[in-house]
Amino acid sequence: MRGRNSAASRSVAVALWVAVAAGVVSCSASGPPQSLERNLVAIPEYGAGYDSGGSYLQFSGPAELVDVNAALRDLVLDDLRRHQRDFPPPKTVPEYPGSYQVGGARADVVANTDLVSVLIPVSHGLPGGNPHSGFLARTVLVPSAERVMIEDLLEDPAAAFAALERLAKERLRADVCVGTIGEAVDGDWDTAEKYGRFALTPEGLVIGFEKYEVAQGACGGVRIVIAWDGLQSMLTARAREWIRELGAPSSGAVAHSRSG
């Protein structure tokens, strides 16, 4: 009897190891989430008359990542294709080329066996024109690739948006560029769309704003970080759990940066 039990135990262990190796079972099911390995894949050329470059993120590790990688690939390539459709390469090569640049290597990235969250700088411009800069963002669960929206983080989104407006404007006014040359912070701050380009990081909620959206054009796309300690009371229980798994500190410094 003991021999049969030992053999059965070994069979179960082998089957579980094979399942984990194949990505069928997530290692985070029985322990803390594990980090995923980042890989960068170069984007296709935009076309004649455009200088293009950059990469999109793909991940490997102890989880089934086919759907997650597809979502991240489509995030970037769909944006590229949309620009190619709306602004096709010119028939003759212009003196001053257009541009399309996407910064997978410069993205805010969190990737583990629970979720993947990215905020990626992107810049695009017509031939002879000034480039427009902003961000692409996506947060998805692993392995389903179910998208996490800003509303999914907030217990009462309508009330939270008012608080997010106050916190975001404080960060913007502390930004060197925005604080120096002036704000452009009018608009609808009480909507999910305003905060829709975000990433979850250990330092805080990172939000990206398009060029001209919250500041004068010289500032380009603006990125701010709102520390988690200022958001805890607004978050759902599930969001707080995700943030704990990131190893977020109880408080964090405010950070700012620009894209383009």
Backbone as CSV, one residue per row, in Angstrom:
resi,resn,N_x,N_y,N_z,CA_x,CA_y,CA_z,C_x,C_y,C_z
1,MET,0.839,-1.200,0.000,0.000,0.000,0.000,0.870,1.244,0.000
2,ARG,1.935,1.258,0.850,2.799,2.431,0.918,3.506,2.651,-0.416
3,GLY,3.871,1.533,-1.110,4.535,1.676,-2.400,3.617,2.288,-3.427
4,ARG,2.342,1.805,-3.399,1.398,2.377,-4.362,1.165,3.853,-4.084
5,ASN,1.058,4.251,-2.782,0.866,5.662,-2.442,2.053,6.506,-2.864
6,SER,3.260,5.971,-2.668,4.455,6.714,-3.072,4.485,6.909,-4.574
7,ALA,4.134,5.865,-5.305,4.126,5.981,-6.765,3.085,6.988,-7.218
8,ALA,1.922,6.955,-6.566,0.868,7.914,-6.927,1.301,9.330,-6.629
9,SER,1.955,9.522,-5.485,2.429,10.859,-5.129,3.441,11.365,-6.130
10,ARG,4.332,10.451,-6.561,5.333,10.865,-7.560,4.658,11.240,-8.871
11,SER,3.611,10.482,-9.242,2.910,10.778,-10.497,2.234,12.141,-10.443
12,VAL,1.593,12.425,-9.289,0.951,13.729,-9.130,1.979,14.841,-9.194
13,ALA,3.116,14.634,-8.511,4.154,15.655,-8.504,4.695,15.908,-9.897
14,VAL,4.912,14.810,-10.642,5.411,14.962,-12.013,4.391,15.683,-12.875
15,ALA,3.113,15.291,-12.735,2.071,15.942,-13.530,1.981,17.423,-13.214
16,LEU,2.093,17.790,-11.911,2.034,19.189,-11.530,3.228,19.952,-12.080
17,TRP,4.419,19.348,-12.012,5.618,20.005,-12.550,5.470,20.259,-14.037
18,VAL,4.946,19.261,-14.777,4.747,19.433,-16.221,3.746,20.538,-16.490
19,ALA,2.673,20.591,-15.687,1.652,21.624,-15.888,2.210,23.001,-15.641
20,VAL,3.015,23.156,-14.568,3.618,24.450,-14.283,4.589,24.843,-15.375
21,ALA,5.423,23.881,-15.811,6.395,24.174,-16.867,5.697,24.586,-18.148
22,ALA,4.537,24.003,-18.408,3.791,24.343,-19.621,2.988,25.610,-19.471
23,GLY,2.922,26.162,-18.261,2.173,27.387,-18.047,0.713,27.169,-17.764
24,VAL,0.291,25.895,-17.573,-1.118,25.625,-17.309,-1.480,26.047,-15.891
25,VAL,-0.555,25.856,-14.949,-0.770,26.238,-13.562,0.113,27.427,-13.236
26,SER,-0.465,28.481,-12.706,0.313,29.647,-12.307,0.985,29.390,-10.979
27,CYS,2.272,29.730,-10.891,3.001,29.526,-9.647,2.462,30.408,-8.537
28,SER,1.758,31.477,-8.879,1.262,32.373,-7.847,0.074,31.800,-7.094
29,ALA,-0.468,30.665,-7.587,-1.630,30.085,-6.932,-1.296,29.614,-5.526
30,SER,-0.047,29.197,-5.293,0.316,28.669,-3.986,1.378,29.511,-3.306
31,GLY,1.585,30.706,-3.752,2.603,31.556,-3.157,2.560,32.930,-3.765
32,PRO,3.503,33.767,-3.380,3.522,35.126,-3.922,3.782,35.114,-5.421
33,PRO,3.319,36.134,-6.136,3.545,36.167,-7.587,5.019,36.253,-7.920
34,GLN,5.381,35.656,-9.034,6.754,35.663,-9.494,6.902,36.615,-10.671
35,SER,8.078,37.202,-10.780,8.334,38.148,-11.862,8.417,37.419,-13.201
36,LEU,8.046,38.137,-14.251,8.158,37.621,-15.609,9.348,38.277,-16.305
37,GLU,9.946,37.549,-17.201,11.101,38.067,-17.942,10.630,38.948,-19.095
38,ARG,11.246,40.116,-19.231,10.876,41.059,-20.291,11.670,40.769,-21.566
39,ASN,10.970,40.876,-22.686,11.606,40.765,-23.997,11.079,41.903,-24.863
40,LEU,11.935,42.465,-25.693,11.553,43.555,-26.583,11.562,43.066,-28.029
41,VAL,10.491,43.384,-28.749,10.369,43.002,-30.157,10.246,44.277,-30.981
42,ALA,11.093,44.422,-31.986,11.096,45.638,-32.813,9.794,45.764,-33.587
43,ILE,9.278,46.995,-33.693,8.068,47.232,-34.477,8.406,47.214,-35.966
44,PRO,7.416,46.953,-36.842,7.657,47.034,-38.286,7.927,48.476,-38.718
45,GLU,8.535,48.622,-39.881,8.743,49.952,-40.449,7.401,50.598,-40.780
46,TYR,7.305,51.903,-40.554,6.076,52.651,-40.853,5.843,52.711,-42.353
47,GLY,6.893,53.049,-43.097,6.796,53.181,-44.541,7.661,54.327,-45.019
48,ALA,7.746,54.473,-46.328,8.582,55.516,-46.931,8.148,56.892,-46.439
49,GLY,9.133,57.736,-46.197,8.846,59.093,-45.758,8.680,59.234,-44.256
50,TYR,8.877,58.154,-43.530,8.749,58.189,-42.075,9.970,57.547,-41.422
51,ASP,10.471,58.203,-40.396,11.463,57.591,-39.523,10.703,56.900,-38.392
52,SER,10.859,55.609,-38.290,10.117,54.881,-37.268,11.055,53.944,-36.526
53,GLY,10.680,53.637,-35.313,11.491,52.731,-34.526,10.883,52.508,-33.158
54,GLY,11.465,51.584,-32.451,10.996,51.257,-31.120,10.624,49.795,-31.017
55,SER,9.931,49.460,-29.958,9.651,48.059,-29.682,8.397,47.929,-28.826
56,TYR,7.863,46.711,-28.808,6.791,46.395,-27.882,7.256,45.274,-26.956
57,LEU,6.594,45.173,-25.821,6.997,44.234,-24.774,6.307,42.886,-24.949
58,GLN,7.090,41.832,-24.723,6.573,40.475,-24.603,7.226,39.854,-23.371
59,PHE,6.543,38.875,-22.778,7.031,38.316,-21.517,7.117,36.799,-21.590
60,SER,8.016,36.268,-20.783,8.126,34.830,-20.621,8.299,34.538,-19.140
61,GLY,7.920,33.325,-18.730,8.025,32.981,-17.322,7.053,31.902,-16.932
62,PRO,6.877,31.677,-15.633,6.079,30.551,-15.136,4.581,30.831,-15.160
63,ALA,4.049,31.096,-16.336,2.612,31.321,-16.483,2.266,31.185,-17.954
64,GLU,0.992,30.967,-18.242,0.516,30.932,-19.618,0.343,32.377,-20.086
65,LEU,1.112,32.790,-21.084,1.196,34.208,-21.438,0.787,34.502,-22.875
66,VAL,0.199,33.536,-23.563,-0.161,33.757,-24.970,-1.126,34.927,-25.100
67,ASP,-2.190,34.940,-24.316,-3.193,36.009,-24.422,-2.647,37.339,-23.916
68,VAL,-1.835,37.288,-22.857,-1.225,38.520,-22.339,-0.305,39.133,-23.384
69,ASN,0.558,38.330,-23.981,1.472,38.857,-24.996,0.731,39.363,-26.221
70,ALA,-0.368,38.691,-26.579,-1.173,39.166,-27.710,-1.758,40.542,-27.417
71,ALA,-2.244,40.749,-26.176,-2.820,42.050,-25.809,-1.773,43.151,-25.872
72,LEU,-0.561,42.879,-25.413,0.496,43.891,-25.428,0.988,44.164,-26.842
73,ARG,1.091,43.122,-27.632,1.492,43.308,-29.031,0.456,44.135,-29.780
74,ASP,-0.829,43.807,-29.598,-1.888,44.524,-30.311,-1.990,45.977,-29.846
75,LEU,-1.697,46.235,-28.567,-1.729,47.607,-28.063,-0.853,48.516,-28.905
76,VAL,0.352,48.075,-29.207,1.296,48.889,-29.976,1.021,48.806,-31.474
77,LEU,0.861,47.591,-31.996,0.718,47.452,-33.443,-0.605,48.020,-33.948
78,ASP,-1.662,47.947,-33.151,-2.926,48.575,-33.563,-2.772,50.088,-33.646
79,ASP,-2.009,50.669,-32.711,-1.761,52.112,-32.760,-0.949,52.469,-34.000
80,LEU,0.072,51.671,-34.288,0.876,51.899,-35.491,0.014,51.799,-36.752
81,ARG,-0.799,50.762,-36.836,-1.638,50.578,-38.032,-2.666,51.704,-38.168
82,ARG,-3.181,52.181,-37.050,-4.150,53.291,-37.109,-3.499,54.535,-37.700
83,HIS,-2.261,54.817,-37.281,-1.563,55.967,-37.845,-1.231,55.753,-39.317
84,GLN,-0.873,54.542,-39.691,-0.597,54.258,-41.099,-1.855,54.429,-41.952
85,ARG,-3.001,54.074,-41.392,-4.265,54.219,-42.114,-4.673,55.686,-42.226
86,ASP,-4.579,56.413,-41.111,-5.015,57.808,-41.093,-4.001,58.741,-41.755
87,PHE,-2.722,58.382,-41.662,-1.650,59.218,-42.228,-0.721,58.325,-43.046
88,PRO,-1.176,57.892,-44.232,-0.383,56.937,-45.014,0.932,57.548,-45.488
89,PRO,1.941,56.708,-45.699,3.215,57.207,-46.217,3.006,57.953,-47.534
90,PRO,3.680,59.094,-47.723,3.498,59.884,-48.953,4.046,59.160,-50.176
91,LYS,3.505,59.533,-51.334,3.960,58.898,-52.582,5.370,59.321,-52.951
92,THR,5.759,60.511,-52.558,7.136,60.970,-52.793,7.790,61.232,-51.440
93,VAL,9.074,60.971,-51.363,9.800,61.121,-50.104,9.920,62.602,-49.766
94,PRO,9.427,63.031,-48.621,9.459,64.456,-48.259,10.852,64.871,-47.801
95,GLU,11.097,66.182,-47.840,12.379,66.703,-47.378,12.541,66.465,-45.882
96,TYR,11.457,66.656,-45.150,11.485,66.429,-43.705,10.531,65.277,-43.396
97,PRO,11.073,64.132,-43.020,10.230,62.945,-42.855,9.306,63.042,-41.644
98,GLY,8.250,62.245,-41.689,7.411,62.064,-40.518,8.089,61.115,-39.545
99,SER,7.409,60.837,-38.448,8.032,59.975,-37.447,6.988,59.157,-36.706
100,TYR,7.420,57.985,-36.260,6.627,57.165,-35.339,7.619,56.416,-34.468
101,GLN,7.607,56.715,-33.185,8.532,56.101,-32.236,7.744,55.603,-31.023
102,VAL,8.009,54.387,-30.621,7.351,53.833,-29.440,8.411,53.231,-28.534
103,GLY,8.327,53.565,-27.246,9.424,53.276,-26.338,9.192,52.122,-25.401
104,GLY,9.124,50.894,-25.917,8.979,49.751,-25.037,10.082,49.655,-24.004
105,ALA,11.285,50.072,-24.398,12.421,50.014,-23.472,12.326,51.090,-22.399
106,ARG,11.522,52.124,-22.624,11.394,53.234,-21.669,10.054,53.221,-20.950
107,ALA,9.377,52.081,-20.991,8.051,51.989,-20.390,8.126,51.807,-18.878
108,ASP,7.051,52.244,-18.201,6.816,51.810,-16.822,6.237,50.404,-16.904
109,VAL,6.859,49.460,-16.217,6.462,48.068,-16.379,6.400,47.373,-15.024
110,VAL,5.294,46.695,-14.768,5.188,45.707,-13.705,4.681,44.436,-14.354
111,ALA,5.351,43.326,-14.125,4.956,42.072,-14.763,5.228,40.917,-13.812
112,ASN,4.165,40.272,-13.356,4.317,39.090,-12.528,3.208,38.099,-12.860
113,THR,3.159,37.004,-12.136,2.207,35.948,-12.452,0.788,36.270,-11.999
114,ASP,0.555,37.484,-11.478,-0.798,37.967,-11.189,-1.292,38.939,-12.255
115,LEU,-0.446,39.917,-12.595,-0.863,40.933,-13.565,0.343,41.539,-14.274
116,VAL,0.048,42.147,-15.413,1.025,42.926,-16.179,0.445,44.315,-16.372
117,SER,1.250,45.334,-16.075,0.794,46.724,-16.174,1.893,47.553,-16.822
118,VAL,1.553,48.248,-17.907,2.567,49.016,-18.641,2.028,50.389,-19.038
119,LEU,2.918,51.373,-19.041,2.661,52.704,-19.596,3.832,52.997,-20.520
120,ILE,3.554,53.150,-21.813,4.592,53.180,-22.836,4.572,54.524,-23.553
121,PRO,5.679,55.261,-23.575,5.707,56.520,-24.323,5.669,56.281,-25.827
122,VAL,4.921,57.122,-26.534,4.819,57.025,-27.989,4.824,58.429,-28.572
123,SER,5.450,58.577,-29.737,5.542,59.873,-30.401,5.297,59.667,-31.889
124,HIS,4.531,60.564,-32.493,4.237,60.447,-33.923,4.063,61.837,-34.513
125,GLY,4.488,61.997,-35.748,4.384,63.295,-36.399,4.301,63.163,-37.902
126,LEU,3.595,64.089,-38.529,3.493,64.117,-39.984,4.780,64.654,-40.593
127,PRO,5.061,64.332,-41.857,6.239,64.908,-42.521,6.221,66.433,-42.443
128,GLY,7.333,66.997,-41.979,7.448,68.437,-41.878,6.802,69.039,-40.650
129,GLY,6.140,68.225,-39.829,5.440,68.755,-38.668,6.133,68.411,-37.361
130,ASN,5.653,69.024,-36.289,6.175,68.714,-34.963,5.515,67.445,-34.430
131,PRO,6.282,66.573,-33.811,5.692,65.325,-33.324,4.757,65.546,-32.142
132,HIS,3.743,64.700,-32.081,2.825,64.662,-30.944,3.249,63.509,-30.058
133,SER,3.307,63.736,-28.754,3.763,62.686,-27.846,2.689,62.358,-26.828
134,GLY,2.716,61.126,-26.391,1.754,60.672,-25.399,2.142,59.299,-24.897
135,PHE,1.133,58.496,-24.571,1.387,57.206,-23.945,0.355,56.182,-24.395
136,LEU,0.795,54.934,-24.452,-0.089,53.788,-24.559,-0.050,53.060,-23.219
137,ALA,-1.182,52.515,-22.789,-1.225,51.875,-21.474,-2.125,50.659,-21.519
138,ARG,-1.743,49.666,-20.734,-2.597,48.493,-20.583,-2.241,47.780,-19.273
139,THR,-3.268,47.390,-18.532,-3.114,46.543,-17.363,-4.020,45.340,-17.551
140,VAL,-3.453,44.135,-17.455,-4.217,42.909,-17.687,-3.876,41.876,-16.624
141,LEU,-4.828,40.998,-16.370,-4.599,39.894,-15.451,-3.900,38.751,-16.163
142,VAL,-3.139,37.994,-15.404,-2.437,36.817,-15.914,-3.136,35.570,-15.349
143,PRO,-3.483,34.578,-16.180,-3.147,34.460,-17.598,-4.259,34.889,-18.543
144,SER,-5.398,35.359,-18.035,-6.588,35.562,-18.875,-6.468,36.739,-19.823
145,ALA,-5.589,37.708,-19.497,-5.485,38.971,-20.231,-6.741,39.825,-20.091
146,GLU,-7.574,39.528,-19.089,-8.720,40.396,-18.788,-8.201,41.781,-18.443
147,ARG,-8.766,42.793,-19.089,-8.263,44.152,-18.895,-8.759,44.738,-17.584
148,VAL,-7.850,45.405,-16.883,-8.181,46.136,-15.667,-8.314,47.610,-16.027
149,MET,-9.490,48.174,-15.782,-9.747,49.576,-16.066,-9.551,50.393,-14.788
150,ILE,-9.423,51.708,-14.949,-9.223,52.567,-13.777,-10.381,52.424,-12.794
151,GLU,-11.599,52.234,-13.303,-12.755,52.085,-12.415,-12.646,50.822,-11.558
152,ASP,-11.958,49.797,-12.064,-11.823,48.544,-11.317,-10.966,48.708,-10.066
153,LEU,-10.198,49.774,-9.994,-9.342,50.012,-8.836,-10.065,50.755,-7.726
154,LEU,-11.184,51.390,-8.056,-11.784,52.382,-7.160,-13.104,51.893,-6.582
155,GLU,-13.253,52.011,-5.265,-14.477,51.572,-4.597,-15.668,52.411,-5.036
156,ASP,-15.469,53.721,-5.151,-16.520,54.648,-5.580,-15.901,55.556,-6.640
157,PRO,-15.907,55.138,-7.921,-15.200,55.904,-8.953,-15.596,57.373,-9.017
158,ALA,-16.882,57.681,-8.925,-17.314,59.078,-9.046,-16.678,59.945,-7.965
159,ALA,-16.669,59.460,-6.729,-16.054,60.225,-5.649,-14.534,60.245,-5.790
160,ALA,-13.969,59.132,-6.242,-12.512,59.046,-6.361,-11.975,59.990,-7.423
161,PHE,-12.731,60.215,-8.501,-12.238,61.091,-9.558,-12.015,62.510,-9.053
162,ALA,-12.861,62.967,-8.142,-12.667,64.303,-7.569,-11.363,64.367,-6.790
163,ALA,-11.071,63.316,-6.025,-9.817,63.274,-5.276,-8.623,63.126,-6.219
164,LEU,-8.771,62.320,-7.261,-7.682,62.156,-8.229,-7.380,63.471,-8.947
165,GLU,-8.420,64.255,-9.231,-8.191,65.553,-9.861,-7.309,66.430,-8.976
166,ARG,-7.638,66.485,-7.690,-6.846,67.303,-6.765,-5.405,66.808,-6.692
167,LEU,-5.229,65.504,-6.546,-3.887,64.946,-6.429,-3.085,65.124,-7.723
168,ALA,-3.747,64.902,-8.865,-3.049,65.031,-10.148,-2.612,66.473,-10.380
169,LYS,-3.475,67.435,-10.079,-3.119,68.837,-10.287,-1.985,69.268,-9.357
170,GLU,-1.954,68.724,-8.147,-0.830,69.012,-7.250,0.479,68.536,-7.873
171,ARG,0.466,67.349,-8.436,1.683,66.816,-9.066,2.068,67.616,-10.294
172,LEU,1.086,68.009,-11.063,1.371,68.781,-12.271,2.001,70.133,-11.926
173,ARG,1.487,70.787,-10.897,2.020,72.094,-10.522,3.423,71.987,-9.941
174,ALA,3.773,70.788,-9.438,5.127,70.573,-8.937,6.101,70.174,-10.041
175,ASP,5.575,69.885,-11.220,6.425,69.495,-12.346,7.226,70.698,-12.833
176,VAL,8.493,70.488,-13.140,9.375,71.597,-13.525,8.865,72.308,-14.762
177,CYS,8.496,71.538,-15.792,8.057,72.164,-17.040,6.674,72.796,-16.884
178,VAL,5.731,72.035,-16.364,4.366,72.547,-16.232,4.337,73.748,-15.303
179,GLY,5.082,73.663,-14.198,5.093,74.763,-13.242,5.780,76.009,-13.750
180,THR,6.675,75.825,-14.749,7.432,76.968,-15.269,6.704,77.697,-16.379
181,ILE,6.171,76.954,-17.346,5.597,77.623,-18.524,4.076,77.666,-18.502
182,GLY,3.465,77.045,-17.507,2.020,77.192,-17.371,1.254,75.915,-17.636
183,GLU,0.090,75.842,-17.014,-0.764,74.668,-17.105,-1.792,74.828,-18.215
184,ALA,-2.365,73.700,-18.546,-3.557,73.684,-19.381,-4.430,72.583,-18.808
185,VAL,-4.922,72.825,-17.614,-5.555,71.756,-16.855,-7.083,71.818,-16.890
186,ASP,-7.623,72.542,-17.848,-9.070,72.556,-17.988,-9.540,71.250,-18.633
187,GLY,-10.837,71.048,-18.630,-11.380,69.845,-19.257,-12.105,68.983,-18.251
188,ASP,-12.509,67.804,-18.723,-13.300,66.892,-17.904,-12.383,66.036,-17.039
189,TRP,-12.279,66.402,-15.768,-11.446,65.659,-14.832,-12.242,64.622,-14.056
190,ASP,-13.551,64.569,-14.258,-14.387,63.655,-13.487,-14.800,62.444,-14.305
191,THR,-13.973,62.070,-15.301,-14.292,60.934,-16.155,-13.168,59.910,-16.115
192,ALA,-13.524,58.670,-16.397,-12.527,57.593,-16.425,-11.501,57.822,-17.533
193,GLU,-11.924,58.446,-18.626,-11.016,58.655,-19.746,-9.802,59.491,-19.351
194,LYS,-9.981,60.430,-18.433,-8.892,61.311,-18.038,-7.749,60.530,-17.410
195,TYR,-8.063,59.440,-16.721,-7.056,58.668,-15.996,-6.843,57.286,-16.626
196,GLY,-7.324,57.134,-17.851,-7.323,55.819,-18.480,-5.963,55.304,-18.884
197,ARG,-4.988,56.201,-19.067,-3.630,55.762,-19.409,-2.839,55.683,-18.100
198,PHE,-2.803,54.504,-17.516,-2.184,54.357,-16.200,-1.418,53.048,-16.133
199,ALA,-0.556,52.969,-15.131,0.119,51.718,-14.782,0.223,51.631,-13.269
200,LEU,0.191,50.415,-12.767,0.377,50.150,-11.347,1.852,49.843,-11.112
201,THR,2.492,50.580,-10.239,3.904,50.358,-9.936,4.091,50.364,-8.426
202,PRO,5.208,49.841,-7.922,5.441,49.899,-6.480,5.452,51.325,-5.935
203,GLU,5.866,52.298,-6.749,5.959,53.686,-6.295,4.603,54.359,-6.203
204,GLY,3.643,53.919,-7.006,2.340,54.546,-6.992,1.592,54.332,-8.285
205,LEU,0.462,55.007,-8.414,-0.329,54.992,-9.633,0.309,55.963,-10.622
206,VAL,0.793,55.435,-11.735,1.411,56.262,-12.766,0.353,56.602,-13.802
207,ILE,0.212,57.880,-14.122,-0.780,58.338,-15.101,-0.063,59.118,-16.190
208,GLY,-0.399,58.827,-17.435,0.174,59.543,-18.563,-0.861,60.438,-19.225
209,PHE,-0.452,61.649,-19.573,-1.321,62.604,-20.265,-0.708,62.958,-21.609
210,GLU,-1.552,63.101,-22.600,-1.102,63.445,-23.941,-0.535,64.868,-23.996
211,LYS,0.289,65.119,-24.997,0.763,66.476,-25.265,-0.444,67.400,-25.428
212,TYR,-0.387,68.568,-24.809,-1.433,69.592,-24.785,-2.602,69.252,-23.861
213,GLU,-2.659,68.041,-23.326,-3.825,67.661,-22.522,-3.851,68.379,-21.174
214,VAL,-2.695,68.512,-20.540,-2.650,69.129,-19.213,-1.590,70.224,-19.120
215,ALA,-0.897,70.499,-20.210,0.191,71.474,-20.164,0.415,72.049,-21.550
216,GLN,1.207,73.123,-21.616,1.580,73.693,-22.895,2.380,72.671,-23.710
217,GLY,2.368,72.839,-25.020,2.961,71.843,-25.903,4.429,71.575,-25.670
218,ALA,5.169,72.573,-25.188,6.600,72.382,-24.974,6.894,71.295,-23.945
219,CYS,5.941,70.981,-23.091,6.145,69.943,-22.079,5.955,68.538,-22.626
220,GLY,5.399,68.425,-23.832,5.164,67.111,-24.404,4.154,66.317,-23.604
221,GLY,4.211,64.988,-23.756,3.389,64.135,-22.917,3.928,64.155,-21.497
222,VAL,3.043,64.217,-20.522,3.450,64.361,-19.122,3.051,63.115,-18.336
223,ARG,3.976,62.636,-17.542,3.767,61.456,-16.698,3.894,61.870,-15.238
224,ILE,2.921,61.473,-14.431,2.998,61.756,-12.999,2.835,60.458,-12.210
225,VAL,3.277,60.476,-10.971,3.104,59.351,-10.059,2.399,59.841,-8.803
226,ILE,1.299,59.192,-8.458,0.586,59.493,-7.217,0.839,58.339,-6.252
227,ALA,1.506,58.630,-5.137,1.894,57.590,-4.182,0.666,56.879,-3.621
228,TRP,0.824,55.603,-3.341,-0.309,54.789,-2.894,-0.870,55.239,-1.557
229,ASP,-0.035,55.837,-0.701,-0.561,56.200,0.609,-1.649,57.264,0.519
230,GLY,-1.686,58.022,-0.564,-2.741,59.001,-0.756,-3.987,58.439,-1.406
231,LEU,-3.941,57.145,-1.776,-5.043,56.533,-2.520,-5.709,55.379,-1.784
232,GLN,-5.111,54.926,-0.681,-5.562,53.698,-0.043,-7.056,53.686,0.261
233,SER,-7.581,54.800,0.740,-8.989,54.825,1.145,-9.944,54.724,-0.039
234,MET,-9.448,54.939,-1.249,-10.308,54.901,-2.434,-10.339,53.528,-3.104
235,LEU,-9.396,52.656,-2.757,-9.167,51.443,-3.526,-10.091,50.307,-3.115
236,THR,-10.403,49.442,-4.079,-11.132,48.218,-3.780,-10.202,47.249,-3.052
237,ALA,-10.796,46.257,-2.413,-9.988,45.248,-1.718,-9.074,44.520,-2.696
238,ARG,-9.581,44.254,-3.879,-8.769,43.548,-4.879,-7.592,44.400,-5.315
239,ALA,-7.821,45.690,-5.513,-6.731,46.580,-5.906,-5.678,46.668,-4.808
240,ARG,-6.115,46.735,-3.555,-5.143,46.784,-2.454,-4.295,45.530,-2.408
241,GLU,-4.899,44.397,-2.730,-4.137,43.149,-2.757,-3.103,43.162,-3.873
242,TRP,-3.496,43.621,-5.055,-2.523,43.731,-6.154,-1.349,44.613,-5.748
243,ILE,-1.658,45.714,-5.102,-0.617,46.680,-4.739,0.305,46.098,-3.668
244,ARG,-0.260,45.367,-2.703,0.586,44.704,-1.707,1.535,43.727,-2.380
245,GLU,1.043,43.004,-3.392,1.875,42.029,-4.088,2.988,42.698,-4.890
246,LEU,2.826,43.984,-5.216,3.891,44.713,-5.917,5.039,45.072,-4.989
247,GLY,4.811,44.936,-3.685,5.827,45.374,-2.731,5.841,46.873,-2.569
248,ALA,4.667,47.497,-2.714,4.591,48.958,-2.635,4.924,49.434,-1.235
249,PRO,5.712,50.511,-1.105,5.987,51.078,0.220,4.753,51.749,0.774
250,SER,4.748,51.985,2.078,3.609,52.661,2.705,3.478,54.094,2.247
251,SER,4.580,54.688,1.835,4.540,56.032,1.256,5.617,56.096,0.205
252,GLY,5.484,57.045,-0.709,6.460,57.115,-1.772,6.658,58.534,-2.255
253,ALA,7.754,58.759,-2.915,8.058,60.071,-3.451,7.243,60.342,-4.701
254,VAL,6.997,61.609,-4.954,6.311,62.024,-6.168,7.331,62.100,-7.291
255,ALA,6.951,61.627,-8.460,7.867,61.684,-9.599,7.139,62.232,-10.809
256,HIS,7.881,62.849,-11.695,7.322,63.429,-12.914,8.300,63.141,-14.049
257,SER,7.775,63.025,-15.239,8.642,62.970,-16.419,7.808,63.292,-17.636
258,ARG,8.471,63.444,-18.775,7.786,63.806,-20.001,8.162,62.869,-21.118
259,SER,7.271,62.785,-22.104,7.522,62.016,-23.316,7.580,62.998,-24.464
260,GLY,8.721,63.093,-25.076,8.840,63.991,-26.227,8.810,65.423,-25.851
